[in-house]
C-alpha cells in the first residue's frame, strides 16, 4: 500500500532540543535536534526510493513502516516509532531496519559521511 508523501515530515519539525534517536544502524542513541536531523538527512541520501507501507497513530505514538531501495540496489525494511509528548513535541524516535546486509551497508555509509561530525562511538 502506498501513501502520498506528507507535506510535513512526521517528526523532524517537532523534535525537542534534547530528543533522542535510536536506530539499528547506530551503536548508541543520537541526542539533540540538530544531530538527529543530520542523521536523518544523511540516511535519505542513501535511498534510491522509499515507499511508506503503514502509517498509524496509536495514543501518543506514530507507527510508520516503509520499504526502501538503497542506491546500491539493496532492499531495506524499516519500522519507525515516534513518541509524542502531550504538547505534540517529539522526545524520542526509534528506527528498526532489516535485513542485516542492507543495515550494514547503510551503517557503513553513515560512518563515512558523518564520522567527522558525530562521536565515533555511535558508528558500527
Secondary structure, DSSP 8 states (H G I E B T S, - for coil): ------SS-SSGGGEEEEEEEEETTBSS-EESHHHHHHHHHHHHHTEEEEEEEEEEEETTEEEEEEEEEETTS-EEEEEEEEEE-TTS-EEEEEEEEE-HHHHHHHHHHHHHHHTTTS-GGGB-
